[in-house]
Amino acid sequence: MTDKTARLEKKLSQAIEARKALEEARKQQVDTLSEFAAKLTLGCKGQDVSLDNLLAKYRSALAKGMDFEHLAPLIENTSAQLKQLDSTNSANQRDLVTHIQSAGKQLQKLRGVPENTRRKLRHLLDHELGDIDAIPEFVPLLDKLLQFYLQVFDAKYEIDSEAQQNDPELATELLGLTNELVFEDDVADEVTAIKHSISTDSSIDSLLGNAIAVIRIFAKSIARERQSAQGFLVSLNQTLEELHKSIVDTTSHSKSINKELNALNERIEAKIKRLTENTQKASSISELKGLVDDELAQISKDLVERENIERRDKEALLESFDTINSRINVLENKVNTYKKRLNEQRFKSLLDGLTKLPNRSAFDDRYSQEFHLFEIQGNDVTLVVVDVDHFKSINDKYGHSAGDKTLQVIARALKKSIRKSDFIARYGGEEFVILMPGMPIEAAYAPLEKIRATVKSIPFRFKDKEVRITISLGATQLKEGDSKLTAFDRADEALYEAKNSGRDKLCLRE
Ligand SMILES: Nc1nc2c(ncn2[C@@H]2O[C@H](COP(=O)(O)OP(=O)(O)OP(=O)(O)O)[C@@H](O)[C@H]2O)c(=O)[nH]1
């Protein structure tokens, strides 16, 4: 009898141990989830200051191990803030579109716009620009393009004779702007055709049409980018909400199971106590047998019930962790893919689409850094401006794509000829800049001469004719009292001198 009671007590204490282990495992899983949720919030950082603050609070609450009931209001606030951010973005974008459209409507009212251009403009304003969302990095470029459009438009109303209808300067400017934009591969042919048209026809009407075409392609690519960003944020938000719900469900489910188990435990303990008391009180073996049989039957039933509850709890818990885990995996993949895209986009926006060299924005950044270092350390920095000679005639004689190919070949040759520590960028059109930190101008002479000779020795072949292409270079060294602009102007003057003294030359300016 005492044996049976001891066995029951042992079984009970084993059950309690198993329960403890289960709770420990659950605690560990919840800790892992909390850590992951904290990392996830870092993915949303940088969108908005108040959102950043809420996310920081959320992370610190998770780090302190705050339980989910207390986290719930924080999560609700964060979700509300995310929604608000989304509606603010939409409102800003609606404003931008309204401004663009009202400016465009005014333009449409003006007389003298060629019918074809007017039609394209109307389509651009009514459809394409309406579809875009303003991603901050793209706004300045879009703005530049629109300003360019207005500039060409003004030019149209200033011209008074047929002879002035061409404006090569504006054409070069539009070409430069188009070069600054990085387009997806699927529109590469369209962009090449537009660039060709800009460099072969600088009439104002054609420039107006081409400016619209560039804005159209650009707006499309922004809309695409925005859609994918929006899709990502929406699904991130949804998955976070689902995750939150799963965790809250699991927690409340565990709470109710705990209550059930505690009641059952109390019942079992009371029965064991009663059994012990009754065995002592029993006056005959048969009375004792009857009592014990009844009680044991009850206790066994309770223990089976207990096992069932625990099994169900364990299964439900495992199932809910599986769901949470798979949601987290999906989310993690989405976050990684999107981060990769963002990095690519950031990287792309600093590269020149044609030559894949750093573009002018990248140069401006690097030049500021080098200039700053020069101001505090006074080290030697040589700045070089390189320009392809008579490049226009290559376009004119052999076509715009031959011109593009030439720029790519020269860019590769320049890149190969400089040191790892030097920096080269395509500054615009057929112009490149090189920064040579740690290089005094006297020492730069020989390597720059070598670069000039290397380009001259490239065997270009167009229309079965061997063509020699040369470059002119102007170089200067940063000196005390310089600003970025004065130093750049000095290098430009040196280039001008090289051009004026017959091209295919390197000129230095102290
Ligand atoms: N193919 C092609 N041509 C371009 C590109 N960017 C600018 N250009 C052309 O480069 C030419 C530059 O001509 P100019 O500034 O007159 O100079 P140049 O003919 O090189 O003559 P010099 O500099 O005086 O030796 C213009 O005809 C532009 O249309 C481009 O990305 N591709």
The ligand as an ORCA input file, in Angstrom:
! r2SCAN-3c Opt
* xyz 0 1
  N      28.318     58.774    -77.484
  C      28.240     59.604    -76.444
  N      28.512     60.901    -76.617
  C      28.463     61.721    -75.561
  C      28.120     61.253    -74.274
  N      28.167     62.296    -73.420
  C      28.524     63.379    -74.144
  N      28.714     63.037    -75.439
  C      29.091     63.891    -76.597
  O      30.402     64.356    -76.381
  C      30.565     65.479    -77.237
  C      31.496     66.486    -76.574
  O      31.787     67.435    -77.528
  P      32.542     68.762    -77.227
  O      32.285     69.219    -75.816
  O      32.185     69.724    -78.341
  O      34.048     68.408    -77.288
  P      34.965     67.560    -78.284
  O      34.287     67.240    -79.560
  O      35.426     66.364    -77.492
  O      36.128     68.509    -78.574
  P      37.300     68.984    -77.646
  O      36.958     68.639    -76.231
  O      37.366     70.451    -77.859
  O      38.509     68.260    -78.097
  C      29.174     66.034    -77.519
  O      28.906     65.858    -78.891
  C      28.254     65.153    -76.705
  O      27.060     64.891    -77.417
  C      27.801     59.872    -74.128
  O      27.472     59.369    -73.053
  N      27.887     59.086    -75.239
*
